[in-house]
Amino acid sequence: MLETVKVLTADLELGMYVSSLDRPWLETPFLLQGFTIETEEDIARLQEYCSYVYVDTLQSKQPPASLERKVRTRPRRPIQELFTQRQLKSYRDASNWSDEYPKAKDAVQSLSEGIDEIFDKVASGGTIDVVRAKKSVDPMIDSVMRNPDACIWLARMKQEDQYTYQHSLGASIWAVALGRQLGLPKADLRSLAIGGLLFDVGKLGLDRELLNASRPLTEAEFDQVRGHVRLGVEMIESTGLMNTDVIDMIAHHHERHDGSGYPNGLSGDAIPVFARIAAIVDCYDAITSPRSYSRAISPSQAVKVLYEWKDCDFQAELVEEFIQAVGIYPAGSLVELSSGEVGVVVAEYRTRRLRPRVLVVLDADKQALALPKSVDLLNETRTGDGAPLDIVDSLEPGAYGIDMTAISL
């Protein structure tokens, strides 16, 4: 029978007894050296500071045999093993939010204009302008390399119409943010950016009414939608582009880790690693965006969904790195504070993921403030009457009638 087992913080559950961490207790805010997980907040705080912990099965409230089954996971592979031909590096923020935001705003505007031009040309029967694509992504890549929070904010602020266009913008930014987290060099970040921008370009060759249908599709109709992968590959190959990473992202972003995807039913390492990245960012941006047939979910709920699907739909190592890249409350998340106020996350502190800077837009009575106020939860830990000030909930986009696209800094 197990007594102590190593458990990824992503796999923690209520009732588990945490006996030790992956770092000294004094480097964390936990007062007790050993405790039972009683609340979801306990799990969130452990995820903020630790990648894994050690669980004592004998002191856990769950039956040890049941706990042993729950925590048995395959060993995680070092990220470098996924990129054997590349030398990974660690990025550090080279600018703060205030300095980066205007640069990121210009970069994302340039990217948005580039997407419009490229897609409008393709929709009119023209070819993909690869040179324009490269020029469009470069300013965004530079901004994400310096500090990803500003571009992540802007990715969340994108317009709700023209889903294919806006989805491409978001996917491009998420892909670069993940590539930065992985430590990939700039040349690879450019491939990720272009691949994220173009992996759905084949949808421009499909019937728009089919793509925007709010009803379940027939099997024949779904086959047509799946055909966007083939169309996209044909479009990019006709340009003469030789970047195999970009082509892989277009060809295989709907493949799934367990072999359940399409078009070829590839699984595991048979799926090119850049396509595995594309699959994650495609899913994350899709489920956090309003679509004709589905409501958007909150970023924190999307994180939980990705965790549930790891090692089934997506490779666990890449899912975990993606969550490290965007955080539980990424910039642009709509959150409710313990004070009752509602705000939008502006920027995270990568060492204190649960205490970001928030732009409060509704008061405790859920009435709009005449002038939104900035609250830095890292420094402001209590309300005016001395009560603890924390994030208590992540809200769905559009909660309380808030128009995210109307928020400006």
C-alpha positions as CSV (number, residue, x, y, z in Angstrom):
1,M,0.0,0.0,0.0
2,L,1.2,3.5,-0.8
3,E,2.1,5.9,2.0
4,T,3.5,8.9,0.2
5,V,3.0,9.6,-3.5
6,K,4.2,12.5,-5.8
7,V,1.2,14.3,-7.3
8,L,1.1,17.1,-9.9
9,T,-0.8,20.0,-8.5
10,A,-3.0,19.9,-11.5
11,D,-4.2,16.5,-10.2
12,L,-5.0,17.5,-6.6
13,E,-8.4,16.8,-5.1
14,L,-10.2,17.7,-1.9
15,G,-9.4,15.4,1.0
16,M,-5.7,14.7,0.0
17,Y,-3.2,15.3,2.8
18,V,-0.2,17.3,1.6
19,S,2.9,16.2,3.5
20,S,5.6,18.0,1.6
21,L,6.1,20.4,-1.3
22,D,8.5,20.6,-4.3
23,R,10.3,23.5,-2.4
24,P,10.9,24.5,1.2
25,W,7.8,25.4,3.2
26,L,9.4,28.7,4.2
27,E,9.4,29.8,0.5
28,T,5.5,29.6,0.5
29,P,2.7,31.3,2.5
30,F,1.6,27.9,4.0
31,L,1.9,28.1,7.8
32,L,1.5,24.4,8.5
33,Q,4.1,21.8,7.3
34,G,1.4,19.3,6.3
35,F,-2.3,19.8,5.9
36,T,-5.5,18.4,4.4
37,I,-6.9,20.0,1.3
38,E,-10.3,21.3,2.4
39,T,-11.2,23.8,-0.4
40,E,-10.7,24.6,-4.0
41,E,-8.8,27.7,-2.9
42,D,-6.3,25.4,-1.2
43,I,-5.7,23.7,-4.5
44,A,-5.4,27.0,-6.4
45,R,-2.8,28.3,-3.9
46,L,-0.8,25.1,-4.2
47,Q,-0.9,25.4,-8.0
48,E,0.3,29.0,-7.7
49,Y,3.5,28.0,-5.9
50,C,4.2,24.4,-6.7
51,S,4.4,22.1,-9.8
52,Y,3.9,19.0,-7.6
53,V,3.5,18.0,-4.0
54,Y,3.7,14.8,-1.9
55,V,0.5,13.3,-0.6
56,D,0.3,11.0,2.4
57,T,-2.3,8.4,1.6
58,L,-2.7,7.2,5.2
59,Q,-3.6,10.7,6.4
60,S,-5.8,11.5,3.4
61,K,-9.6,11.4,3.9
62,Q,-10.0,9.4,0.7
63,P,-9.5,5.6,1.0
64,P,-5.8,4.8,0.2
65,A,-6.6,2.3,-2.5
66,S,-8.9,4.8,-4.2
67,L,-6.3,7.5,-3.9
68,E,-3.6,5.2,-5.4
69,R,-5.7,4.8,-8.5
70,K,-6.4,8.5,-8.8
71,V,-2.8,9.7,-8.6
72,R,-1.1,7.1,-10.7
73,T,0.1,9.1,-13.7
74,R,2.7,8.5,-16.3
75,P,6.1,10.2,-15.6
76,R,6.3,13.6,-17.2
77,R,8.9,14.1,-19.9
78,P,11.4,16.9,-19.8
79,I,10.3,19.6,-22.3
80,Q,13.7,19.5,-24.0
81,E,12.9,15.9,-25.1
82,L,10.1,17.3,-27.2
83,F,12.5,19.7,-29.0
84,T,15.7,17.6,-29.4
85,Q,16.9,19.7,-32.4
86,R,16.5,23.0,-30.6
87,Q,18.3,24.7,-27.7
88,L,15.7,26.1,-25.3
89,K,16.2,29.3,-23.3
90,S,14.5,31.0,-20.4
91,Y,12.8,34.3,-21.1
92,R,12.5,37.1,-18.5
93,D,10.2,40.1,-18.7
94,A,12.1,43.0,-20.4
95,S,9.4,45.6,-19.9
96,N,6.5,46.3,-17.5
97,W,2.8,46.5,-18.4
98,S,2.7,50.3,-18.6
99,D,5.6,50.5,-21.0
100,E,4.6,47.5,-23.1
101,Y,0.8,48.2,-23.5
102,P,1.1,50.9,-26.2
103,K,3.6,48.9,-28.1
104,A,1.5,45.8,-27.9
105,K,-1.6,47.8,-29.0
106,D,0.2,48.9,-32.2
107,A,1.5,45.3,-32.7
108,V,-1.9,43.7,-32.4
109,Q,-3.5,46.4,-34.6
110,S,-0.9,45.6,-37.3
111,L,-1.6,41.9,-36.9
112,S,-5.3,42.4,-37.1
113,E,-5.0,44.5,-40.3
114,G,-2.7,41.9,-41.8
115,I,-5.2,39.1,-41.1
116,D,-7.9,41.2,-42.7
117,E,-5.9,41.8,-45.8
118,I,-4.6,38.2,-46.1
119,F,-8.0,36.6,-45.5
120,D,-10.0,39.0,-47.7
121,K,-7.6,38.2,-50.6
122,V,-8.1,34.5,-50.0
123,A,-11.8,34.8,-49.7
124,S,-11.8,36.6,-53.1
125,G,-10.1,33.7,-54.7
126,G,-6.5,35.0,-54.3
127,T,-3.5,33.2,-52.8
128,I,-2.1,33.5,-49.3
129,D,0.4,36.4,-49.0
130,V,3.1,34.7,-46.9
131,V,5.3,37.8,-46.9
132,R,2.5,39.9,-45.5
133,A,1.9,37.2,-42.9
134,K,5.5,37.4,-41.7
135,K,5.5,41.1,-41.5
136,S,2.2,41.1,-39.6
137,V,3.4,38.8,-36.8
138,D,6.8,40.2,-36.2
139,P,5.8,43.2,-34.0
140,M,3.5,40.9,-31.9
141,I,6.3,38.4,-31.4
142,D,8.7,41.1,-30.2
143,S,6.0,42.3,-27.7
144,V,5.3,38.8,-26.3
145,M,9.0,38.2,-25.9
146,R,9.3,41.4,-23.8
147,N,6.2,40.8,-21.8
148,P,3.3,38.7,-22.9
149,D,0.6,40.2,-20.6
150,A,-0.3,43.2,-22.9
151,C,-0.8,41.1,-26.0
152,I,-2.8,38.5,-24.0
153,W,-5.0,41.3,-22.7
154,L,-5.6,42.4,-26.3
155,A,-6.3,38.9,-27.5
156,R,-9.1,38.7,-24.9
157,M,-10.5,42.1,-26.0
158,K,-11.0,41.0,-29.7
159,Q,-14.3,41.7,-31.4
160,E,-17.0,39.0,-31.3
161,D,-17.8,39.1,-35.0
162,Q,-15.9,37.5,-37.9
163,Y,-15.0,34.5,-35.7
164,T,-12.5,32.9,-38.2
165,Y,-10.6,36.2,-38.5
166,Q,-10.5,36.9,-34.8
167,H,-9.8,33.3,-33.9
168,S,-6.7,33.4,-36.0
169,L,-5.5,36.5,-34.2
170,G,-6.1,34.9,-30.8
171,A,-4.5,31.6,-31.8
172,S,-1.4,33.3,-33.1
173,I,-0.9,35.2,-29.8
174,W,-1.6,32.2,-27.6
175,A,0.8,30.1,-29.7
176,V,3.7,32.6,-29.3
177,A,2.9,32.9,-25.6
178,L,3.2,29.1,-25.2
179,G,6.4,29.1,-27.3
180,R,7.9,31.7,-25.1
181,Q,7.0,29.6,-22.0
182,L,8.7,26.6,-23.6
183,G,11.8,28.6,-24.3
184,L,11.8,28.3,-28.1
185,P,14.0,30.7,-30.1
186,K,12.5,33.6,-32.1
187,A,12.6,31.8,-35.4
188,D,10.3,29.1,-33.9
189,L,8.1,31.7,-32.4
190,R,7.6,33.2,-35.9
191,S,6.6,29.7,-37.2
192,L,4.1,29.4,-34.3
193,A,2.7,32.8,-35.0
194,I,2.2,32.2,-38.7
195,G,0.9,28.7,-38.1
196,G,-1.6,30.0,-35.6
197,L,-2.7,32.7,-38.0
198,L,-3.2,30.3,-40.9
199,F,-4.2,26.9,-39.6
200,D,-7.9,27.7,-40.2
201,V,-7.4,29.5,-43.5
202,G,-9.1,26.5,-45.3
203,K,-12.4,27.5,-43.7
204,L,-12.5,30.5,-46.1
205,G,-13.2,27.9,-48.8
206,L,-16.3,26.6,-47.1
207,D,-19.9,27.8,-47.1
208,R,-20.2,30.5,-44.4
209,E,-23.7,29.4,-43.5
210,L,-22.3,26.0,-42.7
211,L,-19.6,27.4,-40.4
212,N,-22.1,29.7,-38.6
213,A,-24.8,27.1,-38.2
214,S,-26.4,27.2,-34.7
215,R,-27.8,23.7,-35.2
216,P,-26.1,20.3,-35.0
217,L,-24.5,19.4,-38.3
218,T,-25.2,16.3,-40.2
219,E,-22.4,13.8,-40.8
220,A,-22.1,14.9,-44.4
221,E,-21.9,18.5,-43.3
222,F,-19.3,17.8,-40.7
223,D,-17.2,16.0,-43.3
224,Q,-17.3,19.2,-45.3
225,V,-16.1,21.2,-42.3
226,R,-13.3,18.7,-41.7
227,G,-12.3,19.3,-45.2
228,H,-10.9,22.8,-44.2
229,V,-7.7,21.0,-43.2
230,R,-7.1,19.7,-46.7
231,L,-8.1,23.0,-48.3
232,G,-5.7,24.9,-45.9
233,V,-2.8,22.6,-46.8
234,E,-3.5,23.0,-50.5
235,M,-3.6,26.8,-50.1
236,I,-0.3,27.1,-48.2
237,E,1.5,24.6,-50.5
238,S,0.5,26.6,-53.5
239,T,2.5,29.5,-52.2
240,G,5.7,27.5,-52.2
241,L,6.2,27.9,-48.5
242,M,8.7,25.3,-47.3
243,N,8.3,25.8,-43.5
244,T,7.3,22.3,-42.4
245,D,6.3,23.5,-38.9
246,V,3.7,25.8,-40.3
247,I,2.4,23.2,-42.7
248,D,2.3,20.7,-39.8
249,M,0.1,23.1,-37.8
250,I,-2.3,23.5,-40.7
251,A,-2.4,19.8,-41.5
252,H,-2.6,18.3,-38.0
253,H,-4.1,20.8,-35.6
254,H,-7.2,18.6,-35.2
255,E,-5.3,15.4,-34.4
256,R,-5.6,14.3,-30.8
257,H,-3.1,12.7,-28.4
258,D,-5.2,9.5,-28.0
259,G,-5.7,9.1,-31.8
260,S,-9.3,10.3,-31.9
261,G,-8.7,13.3,-34.1
262,Y,-8.6,13.9,-37.8
263,P,-7.7,13.7,-40.7
264,N,-5.3,10.9,-40.1
265,G,-6.0,9.6,-36.6
266,L,-2.4,10.2,-35.5
267,S,-1.6,9.8,-31.8
268,G,1.2,10.7,-29.3
269,D,4.6,11.5,-30.8
270,A,3.3,10.7,-34.3
271,I,1.7,14.1,-34.2
272,P,4.3,16.8,-35.0
273,V,5.0,18.8,-31.9
274,F,4.1,22.2,-33.4
275,A,0.7,20.6,-34.4
276,R,0.3,19.5,-30.8
277,I,0.8,23.2,-29.7
278,A,-1.7,24.3,-32.4
279,A,-4.3,21.9,-31.1
280,I,-4.1,23.4,-27.6
281,V,-4.3,27.0,-28.6
282,D,-7.0,26.3,-31.1
283,C,-9.2,24.7,-28.4
284,Y,-8.4,27.3,-25.7
285,D,-9.3,30.2,-28.0
286,A,-12.4,28.5,-29.3
287,I,-13.9,27.7,-26.0
288,T,-13.2,31.1,-24.5
289,S,-14.7,32.9,-27.6
290,P,-18.5,33.4,-28.4
291,R,-19.5,31.2,-31.3
292,S,-22.8,30.8,-33.2
293,Y,-23.4,27.4,-31.6
294,S,-21.7,27.8,-28.2
295,R,-21.3,30.3,-25.4
296,A,-17.8,31.4,-24.3
297,I,-16.6,30.0,-21.0
298,S,-14.3,31.8,-18.6
299,P,-10.5,31.4,-18.9
300,S,-10.3,29.7,-15.5
301,Q,-13.0,27.2,-16.5
302,A,-11.1,26.7,-19.8
303,V,-8.0,25.8,-17.8
304,K,-10.0,23.1,-15.9
305,V,-11.2,21.7,-19.2
306,L,-7.7,21.5,-20.6
307,Y,-6.6,19.7,-17.5
308,E,-9.4,17.2,-17.8
309,W,-8.4,16.6,-21.4
310,K,-4.7,16.2,-20.9
311,D,-3.2,12.9,-22.0
312,C,-6.5,12.3,-23.9
313,D,-6.9,15.1,-26.3
314,F,-3.6,16.9,-25.6
315,Q,-0.2,16.1,-24.4
316,A,0.0,16.7,-20.6
317,E,3.4,18.3,-20.7
318,L,2.3,20.9,-23.2
319,V,-1.0,21.6,-21.4
320,E,0.8,22.3,-18.2
321,E,3.2,24.6,-19.9
322,F,0.3,26.4,-21.6
323,I,-1.4,27.0,-18.2
324,Q,1.9,28.3,-16.9
325,A,2.1,30.7,-19.9
326,V,-1.4,32.2,-19.6
327,G,-2.2,31.6,-15.9
328,I,-5.4,30.8,-14.0
329,Y,-6.6,34.4,-14.4
330,P,-4.9,35.6,-17.7
331,A,-5.1,39.2,-18.6
332,G,-8.6,40.0,-19.9
333,S,-10.4,37.6,-17.4
334,L,-13.6,38.9,-15.9
335,V,-13.4,38.3,-12.1
336,E,-15.5,39.0,-9.0
337,L,-13.7,40.2,-5.8
338,S,-14.5,39.3,-2.2
339,S,-15.7,42.9,-1.9
340,G,-18.4,42.2,-4.4
341,E,-16.8,44.4,-7.0
342,V,-16.3,43.1,-10.5
343,G,-13.2,43.8,-12.7
344,V,-11.0,42.7,-15.5
345,V,-7.6,41.3,-14.9
346,V,-5.0,43.6,-16.5
347,A,-1.7,41.9,-15.7
348,E,-0.4,39.0,-13.7
349,Y,2.6,38.6,-11.5
350,R,4.1,35.3,-12.7
351,T,5.2,34.5,-9.1
352,R,1.8,35.3,-7.6
353,R,-0.7,34.1,-10.0
354,L,-3.8,34.6,-7.7
355,R,-3.1,38.2,-7.0
356,P,-3.0,40.1,-10.4
357,R,-3.7,43.7,-11.1
358,V,-7.4,44.3,-11.7
359,L,-9.4,47.1,-13.4
360,V,-12.6,47.3,-11.3
361,V,-15.6,48.3,-13.5
362,L,-18.6,47.5,-11.2
363,D,-19.1,48.4,-7.6
364,A,-20.2,46.0,-4.9
365,D,-23.8,46.5,-6.0
366,K,-22.9,45.6,-9.5
367,Q,-23.4,49.1,-10.7
368,A,-21.0,50.6,-13.3
369,L,-18.3,52.9,-12.0
370,A,-18.1,56.3,-13.7
371,L,-14.4,55.9,-13.7
372,P,-12.9,52.4,-13.5
373,K,-10.3,52.0,-10.8
374,S,-7.1,50.0,-10.8
375,V,-6.5,47.6,-7.8
376,D,-3.2,45.8,-7.4
377,L,-4.0,42.7,-5.4
378,L,-0.4,42.0,-4.7
379,N,-0.2,45.1,-2.6
380,E,-3.9,45.7,-1.7
381,T,-4.8,42.7,0.4
382,R,-7.7,44.2,2.4
383,T,-10.8,46.3,1.8
384,G,-11.4,49.6,3.4
385,D,-13.1,48.0,6.4
386,G,-10.2,45.5,6.9
387,A,-11.8,42.4,5.3
388,P,-9.6,40.2,3.1
389,L,-9.6,41.2,-0.6
390,D,-9.3,38.3,-3.0
391,I,-10.6,37.0,-6.3
392,V,-13.5,34.7,-5.4
393,D,-14.8,33.8,-8.9
394,S,-14.0,33.9,-12.5
395,L,-17.0,35.1,-14.6
396,E,-18.1,34.1,-18.0
397,P,-17.6,36.8,-20.7
398,G,-20.5,39.1,-20.8
399,A,-21.5,38.6,-17.2
400,Y,-23.5,41.5,-15.8
401,G,-23.8,42.9,-19.3
402,I,-20.2,44.0,-19.4
403,D,-18.9,44.6,-22.9
404,M,-15.3,43.6,-22.8
405,T,-14.5,45.2,-26.1
406,A,-15.6,48.6,-24.8
407,I,-13.1,48.6,-21.9
408,S,-10.1,50.8,-22.6
409,L,-7.0,51.6,-20.5
